[in-house]
Amino acid sequence: FGVVPVESQHCIPRGATRGASRDNTKHERRLRIARQAMQQSGSPVAPEINNTIPFSGFPAVWEHYQAGIHEDKVAGLFFHQVPIGDMSLEVILSVNPKLIGIFIGPEGGFSEKEVTTLLQSSFQPVYIRTNVLRTETAALYAIAAVQTIVNMPE
């Protein structure tokens, strides 16, 4: 699986400096965390960790990941701060997808333009009804929820 950090309009920067050296430091940190998590979980599969891309670059990256997979075996999800969709996660994942893309919004939420882009890219909105979660917690929640549904015995 792969992780592609995407910088959206409402991302809240952590520090005033930007640039290649800062991005490289963040990337190295993410790689280190992924290696440690892999060792701790005993997983034989190392995740592909990409550099941060601007939101405008997401459609091309998503197309790259979908190459060679029939469109009815792909599920794109974005966890959104407001309820805008009417399909449950179980229904969205009922197609037994071979590829699942998960977008987690920044603490500032997705902009209207970003929501439109996601919807145009066939991503389905998912709303967590019980709580508003921090971005890091929402990512773990989303992955756990998807794995629980996908791995359910029939």
C-alpha positions in Angstrom: 0.0 0.0 0.0 1.0 3.6 -0.4 0.8 6.8 1.5 0.7 10.1 -0.4 0.5 13.2 1.8 -1.5 15.9 0.1 -1.3 19.5 1.0 -4.8 21.0 0.8 -6.1 24.5 1.1 -6.9 24.4 4.8 -3.8 22.6 6.0 -2.4 24.3 9.0 1.4 24.6 8.6 3.6 23.7 11.6 6.3 26.3 11.5 7.2 29.2 9.3 9.9 27.6 7.1 9.0 25.8 3.9 11.2 24.3 1.3 13.0 21.2 0.1 15.1 20.6 3.2 12.0 20.7 5.5 10.0 18.5 3.1 12.9 16.0 3.0 13.1 16.0 6.9 9.4 15.2 7.1 9.7 12.5 4.5 12.6 10.9 6.3 10.6 11.0 9.6 7.6 9.3 7.9 9.8 6.6 6.5 11.3 6.0 9.9 7.8 5.8 11.5 6.7 3.3 8.8 9.7 1.1 9.3 9.1 1.1 13.1 5.4 0.3 12.7 6.2 -2.5 10.3 8.6 -4.0 12.8 6.2 -3.7 15.6 3.3 -5.2 13.7 5.3 -8.0 12.2 4.1 -7.0 8.7 6.2 -8.2 5.8 5.0 -5.4 3.6 6.6 -2.0 3.7 4.3 0.8 2.8 5.3 3.1 -0.1 5.7 6.6 1.4 5.7 9.4 -1.1 6.7 13.1 -0.8 4.0 15.6 -0.1 2.1 16.8 -3.2 -0.2 19.8 -3.8 -3.9 18.9 -3.9 -3.9 19.8 -7.6 -1.5 16.9 -8.3 -3.8 14.3 -6.6 -5.9 13.3 -9.7 -2.7 12.3 -11.7 -1.4 10.3 -8.7 -4.8 8.6 -8.3 -4.8 7.7 -12.0 -1.4 6.2 -11.6 -2.5 3.9 -8.8 -5.6 2.8 -10.8 -3.6 1.8 -13.9 -4.6 -1.7 -14.9 -7.5 -2.1 -12.4 -11.0 -2.2 -13.7 -12.9 0.9 -12.5 -15.6 -1.2 -10.8 -12.9 -2.7 -8.5 -11.8 0.7 -7.2 -13.2 2.6 -4.2 -12.2 6.1 -3.4 -13.2 7.4 0.1 -12.9 10.8 1.7 -13.7 11.3 5.3 -15.4 14.6 5.6 -16.4 16.9 8.4 -20.0 17.2 7.4 -22.5 14.6 6.2 -22.9 15.1 2.4 -23.3 11.6 1.2 -26.0 9.0 1.8 -24.0 5.8 1.2 -22.7 3.8 4.1 -19.1 2.6 4.2 -20.4 -1.0 3.9 -22.2 -0.2 0.7 -19.3 1.6 -0.8 -17.0 -1.3 -0.1 -19.5 -4.0 -1.1 -17.9 -4.1 -4.6 -14.9 -5.9 -3.1 -12.4 -3.4 -4.4 -8.8 -4.3 -5.3 -7.8 -0.7 -4.7 -9.0 1.6 -2.0 -8.0 5.3 -1.8 -8.6 7.1 1.5 -8.5 10.8 1.9 -8.4 12.3 5.4 -9.2 16.0 5.6 -6.9 18.5 7.4 -7.9 19.9 10.7 -9.3 22.9 8.8 -11.5 20.6 6.7 -11.7 20.3 2.9 -12.5 23.4 0.9 -15.6 23.3 -1.4 -13.3 23.2 -4.4 -11.5 20.1 -3.0 -14.8 18.4 -2.3 -15.9 19.0 -5.8 -12.6 17.6 -7.2 -12.9 14.5 -5.0 -16.5 13.9 -6.1 -15.5 14.4 -9.8 -12.7 11.8 -9.2 -15.4 9.3 -8.1 -14.5 9.5 -4.4 -17.4 8.9 -2.0 -17.8 11.0 1.1 -17.8 9.2 4.5 -19.0 10.9 7.6 -18.0 9.8 11.2 -21.2 10.4 13.0 -20.0 10.0 16.6 -17.1 12.3 17.0 -14.9 15.0 15.3 -11.4 13.4 15.3 -8.0 14.9 14.9 -6.4 14.2 11.5 -4.0 11.5 12.8 -6.8 9.8 14.7 -9.2 9.9 11.8 -6.6 8.2 9.6 -6.2 5.3 12.0 -10.0 5.1 12.4 -10.6 5.1 8.7 -8.0 2.3 8.0 -9.4 0.2 10.8 -13.0 0.7 9.7 -12.1 -0.2 6.0 -10.1 -3.3 7.1 -12.9 -4.5 9.4 -15.4 -4.3 6.5 -13.1 -5.6 3.8 -12.0 -8.6 5.9 -15.4 -9.6 7.2 -16.3 -13.2 6.4 -19.3 -13.6 4.1 
